Amino acid sequence: MTKSNHRPVTWPVVPIMEFPLMMRNVFKLAAVWLSLFLLTACSGPETPQEVTEAFWQAVMEDDADGVARYSTMATPAEYPQLEADWSAASLALGRTVIEEREATVVTVFKGIEGAGDEGREVATYLVLRDEQWKVDYQPTADAFAARSALQKFVGELGRLSDQIKSSFSRSSDALAERMDDMASEMRALSDSATAEASAALEEYSERLRKHIEELTESLEEALKDEKQASPQDRELLETSIRDLNTRNAQLEDPDFESIAASSTTVAETRVRLQALDQQVFADYEEDWQEWVEDIEQDVNDLLEDIRAGLRKG
């Protein structure tokens, strides 16, 4: 028999204990990669901007669970829905300020009532808790409500200014009633007014006081000098003087209510002056008209300053 020249093929032999060890290493490596994949896929918003966007998106969708997840609110049951028509709302993020464990993100809303073409700017406040950024719910909700109320106030008072100009020659009853409503709105707003509005109130209250004082002095002079004035005219002047003095004293500590009350009194005074005997008080008519218009301009300037402050945010 002839011997074969081929040598048998030999395969590497893996010791019986090494194979399980290799497989365990493979499984460990796979588990690490799977964990990293799941961690990346499931990670939520992390930066103040991301958390802000996720929070407001939850608000717009009336998602109480989301609002609680991204804010300091303890449970979804605590969420009182922020009042706004969110159906056409959109948002954009502006300047972000981070100071250690606190942050503020300027948030611009469009498509909601009173936002206008430029949008409504609101500060979103965040705090770092357990190394996770959360929207500080109550200060943020208060800021949103205050800005909403202030913009509503600006719009209402702007319409009121037009109403004053068109109503001075008619009965003041309806106008006074509307202004009383405005005063109530301003009273509710005064505690949450923005810094811009408060500064404007301080500045323009001084101008209002000056013009009201000059008008009052002129009315007192007319009441003293015009002896031939009828009892009815004298009563109209006395009532106007008394009301103007009262409003002027209130303007020493100005707020939205005192501004509204002053506007009411000026409108009523304008109506009373129109009812006076024009022949008797002809020498005063032009000056009175000018002072009333100056006061109305003061109010309009105040509104413009508040609007400017809103636009700046």
Stockholm file with secondary structure:
# STOCKHOLM 1.0

chainA/1-313         MTKSNHRPVTWPVVPIMEFPLMMRNVFKLAAVWLSLFLLTACSGPETPQEVTEAFWQAVMEDDADGVARYSTMATPAEYPQLEADWSAASLALGRTVIEEREATVVTVFKGIEGAGDEGREVATYLVLRDEQWKVDYQPTADAFAARSALQKFVGELGRLSDQIKSSFSRSSDALAERMDDMASEMRALSDSATAEASAALEEYSERLRKHIEELTESLEEALKDEKQASPQDRELLETSIRDLNTRNAQLEDPDFESIAASSTTVAETRVRLQALDQQVFADYEEDWQEWVEDIEQDVNDLLEDIRAGLRKG
#=GR chainA/1-313 SS CCCCCCCCCCCCCCCTTHHHHHHHHHHHHHHHHHHHHHHHHHCCCCSHHHHHHHHHHHHHTTCHHHHHHTBSCSCGGGCCCCCSCCTTCEEEEEEEEEETTEEEEEEEEESSTTCTTTCEEEEEEEEEETTEEEECHHHHHHHHHHHHHHHHHHHHHHHHHHHHHHHTTSCSHHHHHHHHHHHHHHHHHGGGCCHHHHHHHHHHHHHHHHHHHHHHHHHHHHHHHCTTCCHHHHHHHHHHHHHHHHHHHHTTSCCHHHHHHHHHHHHHHHHHHHHSCTTTTHHHHHHHHHHHHHHHHHHHHHHHHHHHHHHHC
#=GC SS_cons         CCCCCCCCCCCCCCCTTHHHHHHHHHHHHHHHHHHHHHHHHHCCCCSHHHHHHHHHHHHHTTCHHHHHHTBSCSCGGGCCCCCSCCTTCEEEEEEEEEETTEEEEEEEEESSTTCTTTCEEEEEEEEEETTEEEECHHHHHHHHHHHHHHHHHHHHHHHHHHHHHHHTTSCSHHHHHHHHHHHHHHHHHGGGCCHHHHHHHHHHHHHHHHHHHHHHHHHHHHHHHCTTCCHHHHHHHHHHHHHHHHHHHHTTSCCHHHHHHHHHHHHHHHHHHHHSCTTTTHHHHHHHHHHHHHHHHHHHHHHHHHHHHHHHC
//
